[in-house]
Amino acid sequence: MWQVMPPLLRVEHLRVGHLNVAHPAAQALLSDIHFTVGSGECLAIVGPNGSGKSTLLRALLHDAPPAGGCVWLDDQPLAQLSRAQRARRIALMSQHDAPCLTLTVEEYVSLGCLPHTDTLSLSAQQAVVEPVLDETGLLPLRQRRLAVLSGGERQRAFLARALAQRPDVLLLDEPTNHLDPLGRAALLALVRQRGIAVVAVLHDLSLVEPFADRVLVLCQGRQVCWDVPSRALASDCLYPVFGIRSFTVPHPQTGLPFRLFDVPAGASAFTTRGSL
C-alpha cells in the first residue's frame, strides 16, 4: 500500500504586510498565498515586476515574517525554528548577494558550510565544497577572486555557495541572470538533479516548462494560479497577468509540443495590468 508523504514545504493563507510600521493599514505585499512543495519537486514563481515574488522568497526564509497565515517545514511552523535551524534546512541564491569581492571562489563557496560547522570538520567541509565546485564548473577558478569573475561566473559561485549549504529547500531568486542560453539550461538542470525541494523565481517564461513541476503565478501580491506548467502557462492564465498569449506547436526535430509566447505589437511592459 502506498504511503502518502506530507509535503516538505507548505504555505497556508500567507499574508505579508508592508514592513513600514508607520503605515500599518497599507495594502498587503502578499495576500492569501497557498501552495506546497515536496522533496525533489521544483516550483517556479512567475509574475510581473513588483508582484511579490522576491517578497515571497523572503517569507519562506522568515526574513519577512507573515502578518497572517503560516509557512510550515516538515509540519513544523517556520517561526518556531531558530535562525541556525533554518539555515541548516533552507538556502537562498539571491540576486542581491553582495559578497566581499576579495574572497576567492573557494573561500566564498566554503561559507555555505557555516551552518554545519558544529558537525563538520574542516576536512569534511572540504569534501562538501570540492564536488560543488566541480558540478558548477568552478574548479579551475577556485583560487580566482570574486572581483575578477564575469557576471555568469559570479552567478555560478552564488549557486555553489547555496549548494554547499546542503539544504533540503533551495530558494533561487532569478538564478539565470547574466548566463548565456546554454548556461541557463545547465544551471536549472543541475538544481533539478539535486533531488531537493526547489523554489525558483524565473522571469524567462521559456525556461519554466522544462524545469518546473508546478508554477505559481502572482500578480499584484495575489495568487492567480498554482498548477502544472501546461495549464499555468496557457493564455487564459498568462494574458490577464502579462498581456501575452501562448500556444504550442510541434518541435521541428522531436515532434514534441513546444510552447511559444506571443507579445502583441505595441504592448508596453510599463503598463500596469488591471486588478485580478
C-alpha positions as CSV (number, residue, x, y, z in Angstrom):
1,M,0.0,0.0,0.0
2,W,1.4,3.4,-1.0
3,Q,2.0,5.8,1.9
4,V,1.2,9.4,1.1
5,M,4.1,11.5,2.3
6,P,3.5,15.0,3.7
7,P,4.9,17.9,1.6
8,L,8.3,19.2,2.8
9,L,7.3,22.8,2.5
10,R,3.7,24.0,3.0
11,V,2.3,27.6,2.8
12,E,-1.2,28.3,4.0
13,H,-3.0,31.6,3.6
14,L,0.3,33.6,3.8
15,R,-0.1,37.3,4.1
16,V,2.9,39.6,4.3
17,G,2.3,43.3,5.2
18,H,4.3,46.3,4.4
19,L,7.4,46.4,6.6
20,N,6.9,50.2,7.2
21,V,5.3,50.2,10.7
22,A,4.3,53.9,10.1
23,H,1.6,52.6,7.7
24,P,0.1,49.5,9.3
25,A,-3.1,49.9,7.3
26,A,-1.3,49.9,3.9
27,Q,-2.2,47.3,1.3
28,A,-0.6,43.9,1.9
29,L,2.5,43.0,-0.2
30,L,1.2,39.4,-0.4
31,S,-2.2,38.1,0.4
32,D,-3.7,34.6,0.8
33,I,-0.8,32.7,-0.8
34,H,-1.0,28.9,-0.5
35,F,1.0,26.1,-2.1
36,T,3.1,23.0,-1.2
37,V,6.5,21.8,-2.4
38,G,7.6,18.2,-2.0
39,S,11.1,16.8,-1.7
40,G,12.5,16.6,-5.2
41,E,9.9,18.9,-6.6
42,C,10.6,22.2,-8.5
43,L,8.3,25.1,-8.2
44,A,8.6,28.1,-10.5
45,I,7.3,31.5,-9.4
46,V,6.4,33.9,-12.2
47,G,4.8,37.3,-12.3
48,P,5.3,40.9,-13.4
49,N,7.8,43.2,-11.7
50,G,6.5,44.2,-8.3
51,S,4.1,41.2,-8.0
52,G,5.7,40.0,-4.8
53,K,8.0,37.2,-6.0
54,S,11.1,38.2,-4.0
55,T,9.0,39.1,-1.0
56,L,7.6,35.6,-1.1
57,L,11.1,34.1,-1.0
58,R,11.9,36.3,2.0
59,A,8.8,35.0,3.7
60,L,10.0,31.4,3.1
61,L,13.2,32.3,4.8
62,H,11.3,34.1,7.6
63,D,13.1,37.3,6.8
64,A,9.7,38.9,6.1
65,P,7.6,37.5,9.0
66,P,4.0,36.9,7.9
67,A,1.2,39.1,9.1
68,G,-1.1,36.2,8.7
69,G,-1.1,32.5,7.6
70,C,1.9,30.2,8.1
71,V,4.8,28.6,6.5
72,W,5.5,25.0,7.5
73,L,8.7,23.0,7.1
74,D,8.2,19.3,7.7
75,D,4.9,20.0,9.6
76,Q,6.6,22.5,11.9
77,P,5.9,26.2,11.7
78,L,8.9,28.0,10.3
79,A,8.6,30.7,13.0
80,Q,9.3,28.0,15.7
81,L,12.7,27.3,14.2
82,S,15.8,29.2,15.2
83,R,17.8,31.1,12.6
84,A,20.5,28.5,12.8
85,Q,18.0,25.7,12.3
86,R,16.5,27.4,9.3
87,A,20.0,28.0,7.8
88,R,20.7,24.2,8.0
89,R,17.5,23.4,6.1
90,I,16.9,26.3,3.7
91,A,19.4,28.1,1.4
92,L,18.9,31.1,-0.8
93,M,20.7,32.1,-4.0
94,S,19.9,35.8,-4.1
95,Q,20.1,38.3,-7.0
96,H,21.1,40.8,-4.3
97,D,24.0,38.9,-2.8
98,A,26.9,41.3,-2.1
99,P,29.9,39.2,-1.0
100,C,33.4,40.5,-0.1
101,L,34.9,40.6,-3.6
102,T,38.4,40.0,-2.3
103,L,37.4,36.4,-1.3
104,T,38.5,33.6,-3.7
105,V,35.8,31.5,-5.2
106,E,36.7,28.6,-2.9
107,E,36.6,30.8,0.2
108,Y,33.2,32.2,-0.8
109,V,31.7,28.8,-1.6
110,S,33.0,27.5,1.8
111,L,30.8,30.0,3.5
112,G,27.9,27.7,2.7
113,C,29.2,25.2,5.2
114,L,28.9,27.7,8.1
115,P,25.5,26.5,9.4
116,H,27.1,23.0,9.8
117,T,30.5,23.9,11.4
118,D,29.4,22.3,14.7
119,T,29.0,18.9,12.9
120,L,31.5,19.1,10.1
121,S,35.3,19.0,10.5
122,L,37.4,21.1,8.1
123,S,38.2,18.1,6.0
124,A,34.5,17.2,5.9
125,Q,33.7,20.7,4.8
126,Q,36.3,20.4,2.0
127,A,34.7,17.2,0.9
128,V,31.4,19.1,0.5
129,V,33.0,22.1,-1.3
130,E,35.1,20.2,-3.8
131,P,32.3,18.4,-5.6
132,V,30.1,21.5,-5.6
133,L,32.9,23.5,-7.3
134,D,33.2,20.7,-9.9
135,E,29.5,20.5,-10.5
136,T,29.2,24.2,-11.2
137,G,32.3,24.3,-13.4
138,L,34.3,26.5,-10.9
139,L,37.1,24.0,-10.1
140,P,39.6,25.8,-12.4
141,L,38.6,29.1,-10.9
142,R,38.8,28.1,-7.3
143,Q,41.7,30.5,-6.4
144,R,40.3,33.4,-8.5
145,R,38.9,36.4,-6.6
146,L,35.2,37.2,-7.0
147,A,36.1,40.7,-8.2
148,V,37.6,39.4,-11.4
149,L,34.8,37.0,-12.3
150,S,32.4,37.6,-15.2
151,G,28.7,38.1,-14.3
152,G,27.9,34.5,-15.3
153,E,30.9,33.0,-13.3
154,R,29.8,35.0,-10.2
155,Q,26.3,33.7,-10.6
156,R,27.6,30.1,-10.6
157,A,29.6,31.0,-7.5
158,F,26.4,32.2,-5.8
159,L,24.7,28.9,-6.7
160,A,27.7,26.9,-5.5
161,R,27.6,28.6,-2.1
162,A,23.9,27.8,-1.7
163,L,24.5,24.1,-2.7
164,A,27.4,23.9,-0.2
165,Q,24.9,24.7,2.5
166,R,23.4,21.2,1.8
167,P,19.8,22.4,2.1
168,D,16.6,20.5,2.0
169,V,14.9,23.5,0.4
170,L,16.7,25.7,-2.2
171,L,15.4,29.1,-3.0
172,L,16.5,30.8,-6.2
173,D,15.9,34.4,-7.0
174,E,16.3,35.0,-10.7
175,P,19.2,32.4,-10.9
176,T,19.7,32.7,-14.7
177,N,20.7,36.4,-14.7
178,H,23.9,37.0,-16.6
179,L,24.0,33.5,-18.0
180,D,24.0,32.6,-21.7
181,P,21.3,30.2,-23.0
182,L,23.4,27.1,-22.5
183,G,24.4,28.3,-19.0
184,R,20.7,28.9,-18.1
185,A,19.7,25.4,-19.1
186,A,22.7,23.8,-17.4
187,L,22.1,25.6,-14.1
188,L,18.4,24.6,-13.9
189,A,19.2,21.0,-14.9
190,L,21.8,20.9,-12.1
191,V,19.4,22.0,-9.4
192,R,16.7,19.6,-10.7
193,Q,19.2,16.7,-10.3
194,R,19.8,17.5,-6.7
195,G,16.6,15.8,-5.7
196,I,15.7,18.5,-3.2
197,A,12.7,20.9,-3.0
198,V,13.5,23.9,-5.2
199,V,11.5,27.2,-5.4
200,A,12.8,29.5,-8.2
201,V,11.7,32.9,-9.3
202,L,12.0,33.0,-13.1
203,H,11.5,35.9,-15.5
204,D,12.1,34.0,-18.7
205,L,8.9,32.1,-19.3
206,S,10.5,29.8,-21.9
207,L,12.6,28.2,-19.1
208,V,9.6,27.4,-16.9
209,E,8.1,24.4,-18.6
210,P,11.2,22.2,-19.0
211,F,12.2,23.0,-15.4
212,A,9.2,23.2,-13.1
213,D,6.8,20.5,-11.8
214,R,4.4,23.3,-10.8
215,V,4.1,27.0,-11.4
216,L,2.9,29.7,-9.0
217,V,1.6,32.8,-10.9
218,L,1.5,36.1,-8.9
219,C,0.0,39.4,-9.8
220,Q,-0.2,42.5,-7.5
221,G,0.6,40.4,-4.4
222,R,-2.2,37.9,-5.1
223,Q,-2.1,34.3,-6.3
224,V,-3.5,33.9,-9.7
225,C,-2.7,30.2,-10.3
226,W,-0.8,27.3,-8.8
227,D,-0.8,24.4,-11.3
228,V,1.2,22.3,-13.7
229,P,3.1,24.2,-16.3
230,S,0.8,23.2,-19.2
231,R,-2.2,25.0,-17.5
232,A,-0.3,27.8,-15.7
233,L,1.3,28.9,-18.9
234,A,-1.8,28.8,-21.0
235,S,-3.1,32.0,-22.5
236,D,-6.2,32.2,-20.2
237,C,-3.8,32.5,-17.2
238,L,-1.0,34.5,-18.8
239,Y,-2.9,37.2,-20.6
240,P,-4.6,38.8,-17.6
241,V,-1.2,38.9,-15.8
242,F,1.4,39.7,-18.6
243,G,-0.7,40.7,-21.5
244,I,0.8,38.0,-23.7
245,R,-0.6,34.8,-25.2
246,S,1.0,31.4,-25.6
247,F,0.4,28.4,-27.9
248,T,2.1,25.1,-28.6
249,V,3.5,23.8,-31.9
250,P,5.3,20.6,-32.7
251,H,9.1,20.9,-32.3
252,P,10.6,20.7,-35.8
253,Q,13.1,18.0,-34.7
254,T,11.5,16.0,-31.9
255,G,7.8,16.5,-32.8
256,L,7.1,17.1,-29.1
257,P,4.9,20.1,-28.1
258,F,6.9,23.3,-27.9
259,R,5.4,26.5,-26.3
260,L,5.7,29.9,-28.0
261,F,4.9,33.2,-26.4
262,D,3.2,35.9,-28.5
263,V,3.8,39.5,-27.4
264,P,1.2,41.8,-29.1
265,A,2.6,44.6,-31.3
266,G,2.7,47.8,-29.4
267,A,2.5,46.1,-26.0
268,S,4.2,48.0,-23.2
269,A,5.9,46.4,-20.2
270,F,5.3,49.6,-18.3
271,T,1.5,49.5,-18.4
272,T,0.0,48.3,-15.2
273,R,-2.3,45.3,-15.6
274,G,-5.8,45.5,-14.2
275,S,-6.7,44.1,-10.8
276,L,-7.5,40.4,-10.8
